[in-house]
Amino acid sequence: MTLYLRVFLFLFLTIPSLSFSQEITLDHGFWGYKFKQGEKELSWKQLLQETKTHEESYDLIKRAQSQNTLSSIFGFTGGLLVGYPLGQALANGETNWTLMIVGGAMITVAIPLSSSSKRNLKDGLSSYNSRNKSSNSKEFSSNLEVIGNARGLGIRMNF
């Protein structure tokens, strides 16, 4: 086999698996979620656009986005409502305990919303990635065989 033919076969068999198996990964940092597809970072909007073709994944990720937004609102507001009376108490001022109770209740609502959001997001991405892997393996499965007979050697490829 010539060098050119070997390079061609190598590229022909590896490029489809590299270009179509771009799974989406999730990283959770201090400032929120980061989504990556290969080397490209995705926003929530781009993530939803990418998963739109997979209805189950799209629904889970859409629900996770709304739960994440609500959790952030409740958590931030609850933190303010708890922090303000604490600041008053530290400054030896008169504290408003009602604000602290309402803030604590809001934080109590934000915590389960946040964990539910993360679970739905992980399930949606897992569903999307598993469907992509299974569909890509069906579409681009190939078999390479070396065959020989009395006339010589050859290569047989099945797709």
Chimera marker file (.cmm) of the C-alpha trace (Angstrom):
<marker_set name="trace">
<marker id="1" x="0.000" y="0.000" z="0.000" r="1" g="1" b="0" radius="0.5"/>
<marker id="2" x="1.350" y="3.393" z="-0.861" r="1" g="1" b="0" radius="0.5"/>
<marker id="3" x="1.782" y="6.118" z="1.685" r="1" g="1" b="0" radius="0.5"/>
<marker id="4" x="-0.926" y="8.268" z="0.092" r="1" g="1" b="0" radius="0.5"/>
<marker id="5" x="-3.459" y="5.464" z="0.267" r="1" g="1" b="0" radius="0.5"/>
<marker id="6" x="-2.646" y="4.821" z="3.937" r="1" g="1" b="0" radius="0.5"/>
<marker id="7" x="-3.040" y="8.499" z="4.814" r="1" g="1" b="0" radius="0.5"/>
<marker id="8" x="-6.301" y="8.666" z="2.879" r="1" g="1" b="0" radius="0.5"/>
<marker id="9" x="-7.712" y="5.610" z="4.651" r="1" g="1" b="0" radius="0.5"/>
<marker id="10" x="-6.643" y="6.905" z="8.049" r="1" g="1" b="0" radius="0.5"/>
<marker id="11" x="-8.282" y="10.279" z="7.465" r="1" g="1" b="0" radius="0.5"/>
<marker id="12" x="-11.355" y="8.713" z="5.892" r="1" g="1" b="0" radius="0.5"/>
<marker id="13" x="-11.952" y="6.495" z="8.903" r="1" g="1" b="0" radius="0.5"/>
<marker id="14" x="-11.093" y="8.949" z="11.702" r="1" g="1" b="0" radius="0.5"/>
<marker id="15" x="-12.491" y="12.319" z="10.587" r="1" g="1" b="0" radius="0.5"/>
<marker id="16" x="-16.196" y="11.359" z="10.761" r="1" g="1" b="0" radius="0.5"/>
<marker id="17" x="-15.807" y="10.109" z="14.315" r="1" g="1" b="0" radius="0.5"/>
<marker id="18" x="-14.006" y="13.293" z="15.342" r="1" g="1" b="0" radius="0.5"/>
<marker id="19" x="-16.370" y="15.745" z="13.725" r="1" g="1" b="0" radius="0.5"/>
<marker id="20" x="-19.671" y="14.151" z="14.716" r="1" g="1" b="0" radius="0.5"/>
<marker id="21" x="-18.976" y="12.941" z="18.250" r="1" g="1" b="0" radius="0.5"/>
<marker id="22" x="-18.902" y="16.382" z="19.843" r="1" g="1" b="0" radius="0.5"/>
<marker id="23" x="-20.587" y="15.766" z="23.141" r="1" g="1" b="0" radius="0.5"/>
<marker id="24" x="-21.609" y="18.634" z="25.374" r="1" g="1" b="0" radius="0.5"/>
<marker id="25" x="-19.921" y="18.782" z="28.771" r="1" g="1" b="0" radius="0.5"/>
<marker id="26" x="-21.014" y="20.630" z="31.889" r="1" g="1" b="0" radius="0.5"/>
<marker id="27" x="-18.807" y="22.496" z="34.323" r="1" g="1" b="0" radius="0.5"/>
<marker id="28" x="-20.238" y="24.213" z="37.386" r="1" g="1" b="0" radius="0.5"/>
<marker id="29" x="-18.204" y="27.124" z="38.697" r="1" g="1" b="0" radius="0.5"/>
<marker id="30" x="-18.786" y="29.969" z="41.129" r="1" g="1" b="0" radius="0.5"/>
<marker id="31" x="-20.470" y="32.150" z="38.492" r="1" g="1" b="0" radius="0.5"/>
<marker id="32" x="-22.762" y="29.433" z="37.162" r="1" g="1" b="0" radius="0.5"/>
<marker id="33" x="-22.731" y="26.736" z="34.547" r="1" g="1" b="0" radius="0.5"/>
<marker id="34" x="-20.315" y="26.502" z="31.634" r="1" g="1" b="0" radius="0.5"/>
<marker id="35" x="-21.193" y="24.334" z="28.664" r="1" g="1" b="0" radius="0.5"/>
<marker id="36" x="-18.591" y="23.122" z="26.193" r="1" g="1" b="0" radius="0.5"/>
<marker id="37" x="-18.961" y="21.321" z="22.915" r="1" g="1" b="0" radius="0.5"/>
<marker id="38" x="-15.459" y="20.318" z="21.975" r="1" g="1" b="0" radius="0.5"/>
<marker id="39" x="-13.424" y="23.496" z="22.478" r="1" g="1" b="0" radius="0.5"/>
<marker id="40" x="-16.370" y="25.836" z="21.918" r="1" g="1" b="0" radius="0.5"/>
<marker id="41" x="-18.158" y="27.356" z="24.916" r="1" g="1" b="0" radius="0.5"/>
<marker id="42" x="-21.935" y="27.532" z="24.670" r="1" g="1" b="0" radius="0.5"/>
<marker id="43" x="-24.387" y="29.922" z="26.303" r="1" g="1" b="0" radius="0.5"/>
<marker id="44" x="-27.794" y="28.790" z="27.542" r="1" g="1" b="0" radius="0.5"/>
<marker id="45" x="-29.331" y="30.034" z="24.287" r="1" g="1" b="0" radius="0.5"/>
<marker id="46" x="-26.813" y="28.147" z="22.130" r="1" g="1" b="0" radius="0.5"/>
<marker id="47" x="-27.259" y="25.018" z="24.271" r="1" g="1" b="0" radius="0.5"/>
<marker id="48" x="-31.012" y="25.094" z="23.758" r="1" g="1" b="0" radius="0.5"/>
<marker id="49" x="-30.539" y="25.671" z="20.031" r="1" g="1" b="0" radius="0.5"/>
<marker id="50" x="-28.153" y="22.706" z="19.827" r="1" g="1" b="0" radius="0.5"/>
<marker id="51" x="-30.494" y="20.330" z="21.690" r="1" g="1" b="0" radius="0.5"/>
<marker id="52" x="-33.689" y="21.422" z="19.940" r="1" g="1" b="0" radius="0.5"/>
<marker id="53" x="-33.679" y="18.327" z="17.726" r="1" g="1" b="0" radius="0.5"/>
<marker id="54" x="-33.865" y="16.013" z="20.777" r="1" g="1" b="0" radius="0.5"/>
<marker id="55" x="-37.233" y="16.780" z="22.349" r="1" g="1" b="0" radius="0.5"/>
<marker id="56" x="-36.671" y="15.016" z="25.697" r="1" g="1" b="0" radius="0.5"/>
<marker id="57" x="-33.267" y="16.621" z="26.211" r="1" g="1" b="0" radius="0.5"/>
<marker id="58" x="-34.552" y="20.024" z="25.139" r="1" g="1" b="0" radius="0.5"/>
<marker id="59" x="-37.469" y="19.883" z="27.604" r="1" g="1" b="0" radius="0.5"/>
<marker id="60" x="-35.200" y="18.891" z="30.506" r="1" g="1" b="0" radius="0.5"/>
<marker id="61" x="-32.647" y="21.608" z="29.714" r="1" g="1" b="0" radius="0.5"/>
<marker id="62" x="-35.369" y="24.246" z="29.249" r="1" g="1" b="0" radius="0.5"/>
<marker id="63" x="-36.850" y="23.285" z="32.642" r="1" g="1" b="0" radius="0.5"/>
<marker id="64" x="-33.377" y="23.409" z="34.193" r="1" g="1" b="0" radius="0.5"/>
<marker id="65" x="-32.834" y="26.908" z="32.805" r="1" g="1" b="0" radius="0.5"/>
<marker id="66" x="-36.065" y="28.250" z="34.300" r="1" g="1" b="0" radius="0.5"/>
<marker id="67" x="-35.371" y="26.544" z="37.646" r="1" g="1" b="0" radius="0.5"/>
<marker id="68" x="-31.863" y="27.979" z="37.661" r="1" g="1" b="0" radius="0.5"/>
<marker id="69" x="-33.207" y="31.484" z="37.011" r="1" g="1" b="0" radius="0.5"/>
<marker id="70" x="-35.799" y="31.193" z="39.778" r="1" g="1" b="0" radius="0.5"/>
<marker id="71" x="-33.226" y="29.758" z="42.161" r="1" g="1" b="0" radius="0.5"/>
<marker id="72" x="-30.877" y="32.666" z="41.485" r="1" g="1" b="0" radius="0.5"/>
<marker id="73" x="-33.625" y="35.214" z="42.067" r="1" g="1" b="0" radius="0.5"/>
<marker id="74" x="-34.811" y="33.589" z="45.294" r="1" g="1" b="0" radius="0.5"/>
<marker id="75" x="-31.269" y="33.026" z="46.561" r="1" g="1" b="0" radius="0.5"/>
<marker id="76" x="-30.068" y="36.555" z="45.846" r="1" g="1" b="0" radius="0.5"/>
<marker id="77" x="-33.166" y="38.191" z="47.308" r="1" g="1" b="0" radius="0.5"/>
<marker id="78" x="-33.127" y="35.891" z="50.330" r="1" g="1" b="0" radius="0.5"/>
<marker id="79" x="-29.461" y="36.660" z="50.907" r="1" g="1" b="0" radius="0.5"/>
<marker id="80" x="-30.190" y="40.381" z="50.876" r="1" g="1" b="0" radius="0.5"/>
<marker id="81" x="-33.119" y="39.978" z="53.252" r="1" g="1" b="0" radius="0.5"/>
<marker id="82" x="-30.983" y="37.958" z="55.669" r="1" g="1" b="0" radius="0.5"/>
<marker id="83" x="-27.861" y="40.107" z="55.289" r="1" g="1" b="0" radius="0.5"/>
<marker id="84" x="-29.504" y="43.455" z="55.952" r="1" g="1" b="0" radius="0.5"/>
<marker id="85" x="-30.824" y="42.575" z="59.463" r="1" g="1" b="0" radius="0.5"/>
<marker id="86" x="-27.504" y="40.887" z="60.263" r="1" g="1" b="0" radius="0.5"/>
<marker id="87" x="-25.711" y="44.098" z="59.338" r="1" g="1" b="0" radius="0.5"/>
<marker id="88" x="-28.098" y="46.026" z="61.576" r="1" g="1" b="0" radius="0.5"/>
<marker id="89" x="-27.485" y="43.620" z="64.448" r="1" g="1" b="0" radius="0.5"/>
<marker id="90" x="-23.709" y="43.919" z="64.061" r="1" g="1" b="0" radius="0.5"/>
<marker id="91" x="-23.981" y="47.703" z="64.050" r="1" g="1" b="0" radius="0.5"/>
<marker id="92" x="-25.949" y="47.523" z="67.313" r="1" g="1" b="0" radius="0.5"/>
<marker id="93" x="-29.013" y="48.897" z="65.615" r="1" g="1" b="0" radius="0.5"/>
<marker id="94" x="-32.559" y="47.706" z="65.839" r="1" g="1" b="0" radius="0.5"/>
<marker id="95" x="-32.960" y="44.554" z="63.752" r="1" g="1" b="0" radius="0.5"/>
<marker id="96" x="-35.975" y="43.591" z="61.715" r="1" g="1" b="0" radius="0.5"/>
<marker id="97" x="-36.398" y="39.884" z="62.372" r="1" g="1" b="0" radius="0.5"/>
<marker id="98" x="-39.301" y="39.598" z="59.950" r="1" g="1" b="0" radius="0.5"/>
<marker id="99" x="-36.951" y="40.373" z="57.055" r="1" g="1" b="0" radius="0.5"/>
<marker id="100" x="-34.550" y="37.688" z="58.253" r="1" g="1" b="0" radius="0.5"/>
<marker id="101" x="-37.341" y="35.080" z="58.465" r="1" g="1" b="0" radius="0.5"/>
<marker id="102" x="-38.645" y="35.939" z="54.981" r="1" g="1" b="0" radius="0.5"/>
<marker id="103" x="-35.083" y="35.851" z="53.608" r="1" g="1" b="0" radius="0.5"/>
<marker id="104" x="-34.458" y="32.476" z="55.230" r="1" g="1" b="0" radius="0.5"/>
<marker id="105" x="-37.661" y="31.126" z="53.692" r="1" g="1" b="0" radius="0.5"/>
<marker id="106" x="-36.582" y="32.367" z="50.264" r="1" g="1" b="0" radius="0.5"/>
<marker id="107" x="-33.191" y="30.690" z="50.639" r="1" g="1" b="0" radius="0.5"/>
<marker id="108" x="-34.965" y="27.509" z="51.734" r="1" g="1" b="0" radius="0.5"/>
<marker id="109" x="-36.940" y="27.588" z="48.466" r="1" g="1" b="0" radius="0.5"/>
<marker id="110" x="-33.826" y="28.395" z="46.377" r="1" g="1" b="0" radius="0.5"/>
<marker id="111" x="-31.784" y="25.381" z="47.522" r="1" g="1" b="0" radius="0.5"/>
<marker id="112" x="-34.121" y="22.612" z="46.237" r="1" g="1" b="0" radius="0.5"/>
<marker id="113" x="-34.749" y="24.591" z="43.037" r="1" g="1" b="0" radius="0.5"/>
<marker id="114" x="-31.009" y="24.758" z="42.427" r="1" g="1" b="0" radius="0.5"/>
<marker id="115" x="-30.455" y="21.044" z="43.005" r="1" g="1" b="0" radius="0.5"/>
<marker id="116" x="-33.447" y="20.172" z="40.814" r="1" g="1" b="0" radius="0.5"/>
<marker id="117" x="-32.065" y="22.439" z="38.100" r="1" g="1" b="0" radius="0.5"/>
<marker id="118" x="-28.688" y="20.728" z="38.219" r="1" g="1" b="0" radius="0.5"/>
<marker id="119" x="-30.274" y="17.256" z="38.108" r="1" g="1" b="0" radius="0.5"/>
<marker id="120" x="-32.482" y="18.162" z="35.125" r="1" g="1" b="0" radius="0.5"/>
<marker id="121" x="-29.522" y="19.717" z="33.321" r="1" g="1" b="0" radius="0.5"/>
<marker id="122" x="-27.338" y="16.644" z="33.857" r="1" g="1" b="0" radius="0.5"/>
<marker id="123" x="-30.155" y="14.320" z="32.748" r="1" g="1" b="0" radius="0.5"/>
<marker id="124" x="-30.850" y="16.416" z="29.642" r="1" g="1" b="0" radius="0.5"/>
<marker id="125" x="-27.182" y="16.542" z="28.620" r="1" g="1" b="0" radius="0.5"/>
<marker id="126" x="-26.732" y="12.842" z="29.341" r="1" g="1" b="0" radius="0.5"/>
<marker id="127" x="-29.763" y="12.022" z="27.185" r="1" g="1" b="0" radius="0.5"/>
<marker id="128" x="-28.519" y="14.279" z="24.372" r="1" g="1" b="0" radius="0.5"/>
<marker id="129" x="-24.980" y="12.862" z="24.458" r="1" g="1" b="0" radius="0.5"/>
<marker id="130" x="-26.126" y="9.232" z="24.556" r="1" g="1" b="0" radius="0.5"/>
<marker id="131" x="-28.515" y="9.760" z="21.640" r="1" g="1" b="0" radius="0.5"/>
<marker id="132" x="-25.794" y="11.456" z="19.612" r="1" g="1" b="0" radius="0.5"/>
<marker id="133" x="-23.325" y="8.656" z="20.287" r="1" g="1" b="0" radius="0.5"/>
<marker id="134" x="-25.797" y="5.956" z="19.337" r="1" g="1" b="0" radius="0.5"/>
<marker id="135" x="-26.946" y="7.739" z="16.169" r="1" g="1" b="0" radius="0.5"/>
<marker id="136" x="-23.371" y="8.542" z="15.126" r="1" g="1" b="0" radius="0.5"/>
<marker id="137" x="-22.205" y="4.999" z="15.671" r="1" g="1" b="0" radius="0.5"/>
<marker id="138" x="-25.080" y="3.720" z="13.507" r="1" g="1" b="0" radius="0.5"/>
<marker id="139" x="-24.467" y="6.239" z="10.747" r="1" g="1" b="0" radius="0.5"/>
<marker id="140" x="-20.703" y="5.990" z="10.560" r="1" g="1" b="0" radius="0.5"/>
<marker id="141" x="-19.916" y="2.421" z="11.473" r="1" g="1" b="0" radius="0.5"/>
<marker id="142" x="-17.407" y="0.908" z="9.102" r="1" g="1" b="0" radius="0.5"/>
<marker id="143" x="-15.516" y="-2.322" z="8.805" r="1" g="1" b="0" radius="0.5"/>
<marker id="144" x="-12.085" y="-2.600" z="7.206" r="1" g="1" b="0" radius="0.5"/>
<marker id="145" x="-10.797" y="-6.018" z="6.130" r="1" g="1" b="0" radius="0.5"/>
<marker id="146" x="-7.713" y="-7.209" z="4.322" r="1" g="1" b="0" radius="0.5"/>
<marker id="147" x="-8.633" y="-9.966" z="1.894" r="1" g="1" b="0" radius="0.5"/>
<marker id="148" x="-6.503" y="-12.094" z="-0.331" r="1" g="1" b="0" radius="0.5"/>
<marker id="149" x="-6.784" y="-14.690" z="-3.054" r="1" g="1" b="0" radius="0.5"/>
<marker id="150" x="-4.573" y="-16.227" z="-5.727" r="1" g="1" b="0" radius="0.5"/>
<marker id="151" x="-4.490" y="-12.965" z="-7.669" r="1" g="1" b="0" radius="0.5"/>
<marker id="152" x="-3.276" y="-10.763" z="-4.791" r="1" g="1" b="0" radius="0.5"/>
<marker id="153" x="-4.245" y="-8.800" z="-1.710" r="1" g="1" b="0" radius="0.5"/>
<marker id="154" x="-6.991" y="-6.213" z="-1.350" r="1" g="1" b="0" radius="0.5"/>
<marker id="155" x="-8.902" y="-4.107" z="1.140" r="1" g="1" b="0" radius="0.5"/>
<marker id="156" x="-12.642" y="-4.385" z="1.650" r="1" g="1" b="0" radius="0.5"/>
<marker id="157" x="-14.550" y="-1.651" z="3.466" r="1" g="1" b="0" radius="0.5"/>
<marker id="158" x="-18.149" y="-2.057" z="4.619" r="1" g="1" b="0" radius="0.5"/>
<marker id="159" x="-20.277" y="0.861" z="5.805" r="1" g="1" b="0" radius="0.5"/>
<link id1="1" id2="2" r="1" g="1" b="0" radius="0.2"/>
<link id1="2" id2="3" r="1" g="1" b="0" radius="0.2"/>
<link id1="3" id2="4" r="1" g="1" b="0" radius="0.2"/>
<link id1="4" id2="5" r="1" g="1" b="0" radius="0.2"/>
<link id1="5" id2="6" r="1" g="1" b="0" radius="0.2"/>
<link id1="6" id2="7" r="1" g="1" b="0" radius="0.2"/>
<link id1="7" id2="8" r="1" g="1" b="0" radius="0.2"/>
<link id1="8" id2="9" r="1" g="1" b="0" radius="0.2"/>
<link id1="9" id2="10" r="1" g="1" b="0" radius="0.2"/>
<link id1="10" id2="11" r="1" g="1" b="0" radius="0.2"/>
<link id1="11" id2="12" r="1" g="1" b="0" radius="0.2"/>
<link id1="12" id2="13" r="1" g="1" b="0" radius="0.2"/>
<link id1="13" id2="14" r="1" g="1" b="0" radius="0.2"/>
<link id1="14" id2="15" r="1" g="1" b="0" radius="0.2"/>
<link id1="15" id2="16" r="1" g="1" b="0" radius="0.2"/>
<link id1="16" id2="17" r="1" g="1" b="0" radius="0.2"/>
<link id1="17" id2="18" r="1" g="1" b="0" radius="0.2"/>
<link id1="18" id2="19" r="1" g="1" b="0" radius="0.2"/>
<link id1="19" id2="20" r="1" g="1" b="0" radius="0.2"/>
<link id1="20" id2="21" r="1" g="1" b="0" radius="0.2"/>
<link id1="21" id2="22" r="1" g="1" b="0" radius="0.2"/>
<link id1="22" id2="23" r="1" g="1" b="0" radius="0.2"/>
<link id1="23" id2="24" r="1" g="1" b="0" radius="0.2"/>
<link id1="24" id2="25" r="1" g="1" b="0" radius="0.2"/>
<link id1="25" id2="26" r="1" g="1" b="0" radius="0.2"/>
<link id1="26" id2="27" r="1" g="1" b="0" radius="0.2"/>
<link id1="27" id2="28" r="1" g="1" b="0" radius="0.2"/>
<link id1="28" id2="29" r="1" g="1" b="0" radius="0.2"/>
<link id1="29" id2="30" r="1" g="1" b="0" radius="0.2"/>
<link id1="30" id2="31" r="1" g="1" b="0" radius="0.2"/>
<link id1="31" id2="32" r="1" g="1" b="0" radius="0.2"/>
<link id1="32" id2="33" r="1" g="1" b="0" radius="0.2"/>
<link id1="33" id2="34" r="1" g="1" b="0" radius="0.2"/>
<link id1="34" id2="35" r="1" g="1" b="0" radius="0.2"/>
<link id1="35" id2="36" r="1" g="1" b="0" radius="0.2"/>
<link id1="36" id2="37" r="1" g="1" b="0" radius="0.2"/>
<link id1="37" id2="38" r="1" g="1" b="0" radius="0.2"/>
<link id1="38" id2="39" r="1" g="1" b="0" radius="0.2"/>
<link id1="39" id2="40" r="1" g="1" b="0" radius="0.2"/>
<link id1="40" id2="41" r="1" g="1" b="0" radius="0.2"/>
<link id1="41" id2="42" r="1" g="1" b="0" radius="0.2"/>
<link id1="42" id2="43" r="1" g="1" b="0" radius="0.2"/>
<link id1="43" id2="44" r="1" g="1" b="0" radius="0.2"/>
<link id1="44" id2="45" r="1" g="1" b="0" radius="0.2"/>
<link id1="45" id2="46" r="1" g="1" b="0" radius="0.2"/>
<link id1="46" id2="47" r="1" g="1" b="0" radius="0.2"/>
<link id1="47" id2="48" r="1" g="1" b="0" radius="0.2"/>
<link id1="48" id2="49" r="1" g="1" b="0" radius="0.2"/>
<link id1="49" id2="50" r="1" g="1" b="0" radius="0.2"/>
<link id1="50" id2="51" r="1" g="1" b="0" radius="0.2"/>
<link id1="51" id2="52" r="1" g="1" b="0" radius="0.2"/>
<link id1="52" id2="53" r="1" g="1" b="0" radius="0.2"/>
<link id1="53" id2="54" r="1" g="1" b="0" radius="0.2"/>
<link id1="54" id2="55" r="1" g="1" b="0" radius="0.2"/>
<link id1="55" id2="56" r="1" g="1" b="0" radius="0.2"/>
<link id1="56" id2="57" r="1" g="1" b="0" radius="0.2"/>
<link id1="57" id2="58" r="1" g="1" b="0" radius="0.2"/>
<link id1="58" id2="59" r="1" g="1" b="0" radius="0.2"/>
<link id1="59" id2="60" r="1" g="1" b="0" radius="0.2"/>
<link id1="60" id2="61" r="1" g="1" b="0" radius="0.2"/>
<link id1="61" id2="62" r="1" g="1" b="0" radius="0.2"/>
<link id1="62" id2="63" r="1" g="1" b="0" radius="0.2"/>
<link id1="63" id2="64" r="1" g="1" b="0" radius="0.2"/>
<link id1="64" id2="65" r="1" g="1" b="0" radius="0.2"/>
<link id1="65" id2="66" r="1" g="1" b="0" radius="0.2"/>
<link id1="66" id2="67" r="1" g="1" b="0" radius="0.2"/>
<link id1="67" id2="68" r="1" g="1" b="0" radius="0.2"/>
<link id1="68" id2="69" r="1" g="1" b="0" radius="0.2"/>
<link id1="69" id2="70" r="1" g="1" b="0" radius="0.2"/>
<link id1="70" id2="71" r="1" g="1" b="0" radius="0.2"/>
<link id1="71" id2="72" r="1" g="1" b="0" radius="0.2"/>
<link id1="72" id2="73" r="1" g="1" b="0" radius="0.2"/>
<link id1="73" id2="74" r="1" g="1" b="0" radius="0.2"/>
<link id1="74" id2="75" r="1" g="1" b="0" radius="0.2"/>
<link id1="75" id2="76" r="1" g="1" b="0" radius="0.2"/>
<link id1="76" id2="77" r="1" g="1" b="0" radius="0.2"/>
<link id1="77" id2="78" r="1" g="1" b="0" radius="0.2"/>
<link id1="78" id2="79" r="1" g="1" b="0" radius="0.2"/>
<link id1="79" id2="80" r="1" g="1" b="0" radius="0.2"/>
<link id1="80" id2="81" r="1" g="1" b="0" radius="0.2"/>
<link id1="81" id2="82" r="1" g="1" b="0" radius="0.2"/>
<link id1="82" id2="83" r="1" g="1" b="0" radius="0.2"/>
<link id1="83" id2="84" r="1" g="1" b="0" radius="0.2"/>
<link id1="84" id2="85" r="1" g="1" b="0" radius="0.2"/>
<link id1="85" id2="86" r="1" g="1" b="0" radius="0.2"/>
<link id1="86" id2="87" r="1" g="1" b="0" radius="0.2"/>
<link id1="87" id2="88" r="1" g="1" b="0" radius="0.2"/>
<link id1="88" id2="89" r="1" g="1" b="0" radius="0.2"/>
<link id1="89" id2="90" r="1" g="1" b="0" radius="0.2"/>
<link id1="90" id2="91" r="1" g="1" b="0" radius="0.2"/>
<link id1="91" id2="92" r="1" g="1" b="0" radius="0.2"/>
<link id1="92" id2="93" r="1" g="1" b="0" radius="0.2"/>
<link id1="93" id2="94" r="1" g="1" b="0" radius="0.2"/>
<link id1="94" id2="95" r="1" g="1" b="0" radius="0.2"/>
<link id1="95" id2="96" r="1" g="1" b="0" radius="0.2"/>
<link id1="96" id2="97" r="1" g="1" b="0" radius="0.2"/>
<link id1="97" id2="98" r="1" g="1" b="0" radius="0.2"/>
<link id1="98" id2="99" r="1" g="1" b="0" radius="0.2"/>
<link id1="99" id2="100" r="1" g="1" b="0" radius="0.2"/>
<link id1="100" id2="101" r="1" g="1" b="0" radius="0.2"/>
<link id1="101" id2="102" r="1" g="1" b="0" radius="0.2"/>
<link id1="102" id2="103" r="1" g="1" b="0" radius="0.2"/>
<link id1="103" id2="104" r="1" g="1" b="0" radius="0.2"/>
<link id1="104" id2="105" r="1" g="1" b="0" radius="0.2"/>
<link id1="105" id2="106" r="1" g="1" b="0" radius="0.2"/>
<link id1="106" id2="107" r="1" g="1" b="0" radius="0.2"/>
<link id1="107" id2="108" r="1" g="1" b="0" radius="0.2"/>
<link id1="108" id2="109" r="1" g="1" b="0" radius="0.2"/>
<link id1="109" id2="110" r="1" g="1" b="0" radius="0.2"/>
<link id1="110" id2="111" r="1" g="1" b="0" radius="0.2"/>
<link id1="111" id2="112" r="1" g="1" b="0" radius="0.2"/>
<link id1="112" id2="113" r="1" g="1" b="0" radius="0.2"/>
<link id1="113" id2="114" r="1" g="1" b="0" radius="0.2"/>
<link id1="114" id2="115" r="1" g="1" b="0" radius="0.2"/>
<link id1="115" id2="116" r="1" g="1" b="0" radius="0.2"/>
<link id1="116" id2="117" r="1" g="1" b="0" radius="0.2"/>
<link id1="117" id2="118" r="1" g="1" b="0" radius="0.2"/>
<link id1="118" id2="119" r="1" g="1" b="0" radius="0.2"/>
<link id1="119" id2="120" r="1" g="1" b="0" radius="0.2"/>
<link id1="120" id2="121" r="1" g="1" b="0" radius="0.2"/>
<link id1="121" id2="122" r="1" g="1" b="0" radius="0.2"/>
<link id1="122" id2="123" r="1" g="1" b="0" radius="0.2"/>
<link id1="123" id2="124" r="1" g="1" b="0" radius="0.2"/>
<link id1="124" id2="125" r="1" g="1" b="0" radius="0.2"/>
<link id1="125" id2="126" r="1" g="1" b="0" radius="0.2"/>
<link id1="126" id2="127" r="1" g="1" b="0" radius="0.2"/>
<link id1="127" id2="128" r="1" g="1" b="0" radius="0.2"/>
<link id1="128" id2="129" r="1" g="1" b="0" radius="0.2"/>
<link id1="129" id2="130" r="1" g="1" b="0" radius="0.2"/>
<link id1="130" id2="131" r="1" g="1" b="0" radius="0.2"/>
<link id1="131" id2="132" r="1" g="1" b="0" radius="0.2"/>
<link id1="132" id2="133" r="1" g="1" b="0" radius="0.2"/>
<link id1="133" id2="134" r="1" g="1" b="0" radius="0.2"/>
<link id1="134" id2="135" r="1" g="1" b="0" radius="0.2"/>
<link id1="135" id2="136" r="1" g="1" b="0" radius="0.2"/>
<link id1="136" id2="137" r="1" g="1" b="0" radius="0.2"/>
<link id1="137" id2="138" r="1" g="1" b="0" radius="0.2"/>
<link id1="138" id2="139" r="1" g="1" b="0" radius="0.2"/>
<link id1="139" id2="140" r="1" g="1" b="0" radius="0.2"/>
<link id1="140" id2="141" r="1" g="1" b="0" radius="0.2"/>
<link id1="141" id2="142" r="1" g="1" b="0" radius="0.2"/>
<link id1="142" id2="143" r="1" g="1" b="0" radius="0.2"/>
<link id1="143" id2="144" r="1" g="1" b="0" radius="0.2"/>
<link id1="144" id2="145" r="1" g="1" b="0" radius="0.2"/>
<link id1="145" id2="146" r="1" g="1" b="0" radius="0.2"/>
<link id1="146" id2="147" r="1" g="1" b="0" radius="0.2"/>
<link id1="147" id2="148" r="1" g="1" b="0" radius="0.2"/>
<link id1="148" id2="149" r="1" g="1" b="0" radius="0.2"/>
<link id1="149" id2="150" r="1" g="1" b="0" radius="0.2"/>
<link id1="150" id2="151" r="1" g="1" b="0" radius="0.2"/>
<link id1="151" id2="152" r="1" g="1" b="0" radius="0.2"/>
<link id1="152" id2="153" r="1" g="1" b="0" radius="0.2"/>
<link id1="153" id2="154" r="1" g="1" b="0" radius="0.2"/>
<link id1="154" id2="155" r="1" g="1" b="0" radius="0.2"/>
<link id1="155" id2="156" r="1" g="1" b="0" radius="0.2"/>
<link id1="156" id2="157" r="1" g="1" b="0" radius="0.2"/>
<link id1="157" id2="158" r="1" g="1" b="0" radius="0.2"/>
<link id1="158" id2="159" r="1" g="1" b="0" radius="0.2"/>
</marker_set>
